[in-house]
C-alpha cells in the first residue's frame, strides 16, 4: 500500500526514499530513524518494483 514518502536519517543507510509499506528495505528502518519526505533522494528500487507488479484497480465500477 502506498504511504507518505519517508527516508532513513541514519547516514550509513542507503540514500533513497520509500513510499510503500510492503517494501522490505523500508520495513527495516527503525521508527526513530524514519524521517518524512524524500529529502530529494531517488526512490527505492524495491518500491519501484512493487509498484510495477501491483495490479491496476479498475475505476468506475
C-alpha positions as CSV (number, residue, x, y, z in Angstrom):
1,X,0.0,0.0,0.0
2,X,1.2,3.5,-0.8
3,X,2.2,5.6,2.1
4,X,3.7,9.1,2.6
5,X,7.3,9.2,1.4
6,X,9.9,8.7,4.1
7,X,13.7,8.0,4.3
8,X,16.2,7.0,6.9
9,X,18.1,9.6,8.8
10,X,20.9,7.2,9.6
11,X,24.0,8.1,7.5
12,X,25.0,4.5,6.8
13,X,21.6,3.5,5.3
14,X,21.0,3.7,1.6
15,X,20.3,7.2,0.5
16,X,16.8,6.5,-1.0
17,X,13.2,7.2,-0.1
18,X,10.4,4.7,0.4
19,X,6.7,5.1,-0.3
20,X,5.3,1.6,0.0
21,X,4.6,-0.2,3.3
22,X,5.3,-3.6,1.7
23,X,9.0,-2.6,1.0
24,X,11.3,-4.9,2.9
25,X,14.1,-2.3,3.0
26,X,11.8,0.4,4.3
27,X,10.4,-2.0,7.0
28,X,14.0,-2.5,8.3
29,X,14.3,1.2,9.2
30,X,13.7,1.7,13.0
31,X,10.9,4.2,13.8
32,X,13.4,6.5,15.4
33,X,15.4,6.8,12.2
34,X,12.4,7.4,9.9
35,X,12.0,11.0,8.5
36,X,9.0,12.1,6.5
37,X,9.7,13.3,2.9
38,X,12.0,12.4,0.1
39,X,14.9,14.7,1.0
40,X,15.5,14.9,-2.8
41,X,16.7,11.3,-2.8
42,X,15.9,8.7,-5.6
43,X,13.0,6.3,-5.0
44,X,14.0,2.9,-3.6
45,X,14.3,0.2,-6.2
46,X,12.1,-2.2,-4.1
47,X,9.3,0.4,-4.0
48,X,9.6,0.9,-7.8
49,X,9.4,-2.9,-8.4
50,X,6.5,-3.4,-6.0
51,X,4.6,-0.6,-7.8
52,X,5.3,-2.1,-11.2
53,X,3.9,-5.5,-10.2
54,X,0.8,-4.2,-8.4
55,X,-2.4,-4.9,-10.2
56,X,-4.2,-1.8,-11.5
57,X,-7.5,-1.2,-9.9
58,X,-10.5,-0.7,-12.2
59,X,-12.2,2.7,-11.7
60,X,-15.9,3.4,-12.1
61,X,-17.2,0.0,-11.1
